[in-house]
Amino acid sequence: MLEDIRRELAGLEDKGRLRTLRTISERRGPFVEIEGRRLLNLASNDYLGLSVGLEPDKILEILREFGTGAGASRLLSGNHLYYEILEETLRSLYGRPALVFASGYLANLGVLSGLLGRRDVVFADKLIHASLIDGLRLSGATFYRYPHLNLELLEDLLKEHRSRFRRAVILTESVFSMDGDFPDLRTLVALKKRYEAFLMVDEAHAVGVFGKRGLGLSEEEGLLEEIDVLIGTFGKALGSYGAFVVTHEEIRRLLISRARSFIFTTALPPVVVAASLSGLRRAVDMERERRKLRELSRKLRRELRLSRGGLQDEVPIVPVIIGEDRKALEVSKRLFEAGFFAPAIRPPTVPEGTARLRLSLSASMDWSHLEPLIGTLRSLACA
């Protein structure tokens, strides 16, 4: 069996798809140190630069009060005070009950498998995150995947299949993590009403970035009350770890009893939940940083001739499509040598033939950090 695994590893290496880990020895603002090199970090989702976390005195206070770990699942003895404060804060911001999960992956697994079963159906965008796909498989529900952002074909699927099932969910991300684009949320709201479906939106890459208070694209579009199940994360723009679901009270109660990834997971340590609470509260007031981040995104796209117009240019995820896997690896290596950390993104993370660099920006960056990147990419024939 090990020989068979060795052949599989060799096959991945031949295709340029063998993943490896690189150790970061230091982080300072938007920079990281890897293998003795100081690099601008273009591979982080720390959009607001909040991942520096809590003040040392606050961390020590929480550790003295609660220790290092929760010690049990939330349904046993792990549901500490900081969970209650965090979920009440989320409720006050979003206007609807919230439930915190241990990670975005576990939230997506738990919500889909806890809410749906074999009598139900999901209509999902083709490019949804792997965690959502795994949640669909775990749920046992029938699911149909429509071409990316093609809401006309989504409606065709709804017309053909919705009436045969008990519950129906329309499933999308708000900002897609590898393409930096987003769907027409207003049309999705209209479709969910027309076909009596729940609308579930994964806002992982929009929380902190969009909306007056940083609550996501749904807030930006004035549609918070229309999203039946909103997934957010603390591990990206909010600078901590974990995830949350904002939904109807009935769905929240059902998830507590049915979501296996909630029931059978040890609760997050109090210091981590407190860091999430701190990040959430700080992000609400970071309008200036959001404006800066969105302006950096717009300017970089313009300089790289990747402008798409309107709000799409303000997404802090800038994909530079290379195509072939090995070429993407070579470009990433050359950028590393020039002082930029931008790992190559290859299938199966992205579709075949679309290997790319995913340039992820942060409000902790300045234009002076990014300007040299443009010349480097042009010299590599990537822009």
Secondary structure, DSSP 8 states (H G I E B T S, - for coil): -HHHHHHHHHHHHHTT-------EEEEETTEEEETTEEEEE-S---TTS-TT-S-HHHHHHHHHHH-S---SBTTTT---HHHHHHHHHHHHHHSS-EEEES-HHHHHHHHHHHH--TT-EEEEETT--HHHHHHHHHHT-EEEEESTT-HHHHHHHHHHHGGG-SSEEEEEESS-TTT-----HHHHHHHHHHTT-EEEEE-TTTTTTSSTTS--HHHHTT-GGG-SEEEEESSSTT-SS-EEEEE-HHHHHHHHHH-HHHHTSB---HHHHHHHHHHHHHHHT-HHHHHHHHHHHHHHHHHTT----GGGGG-SEEEEEEESHHHHHHHHHHHHHHTEE--EE-TTSS-TT-EEEEEE--TT--HHHHHHHHHHHHHTT--
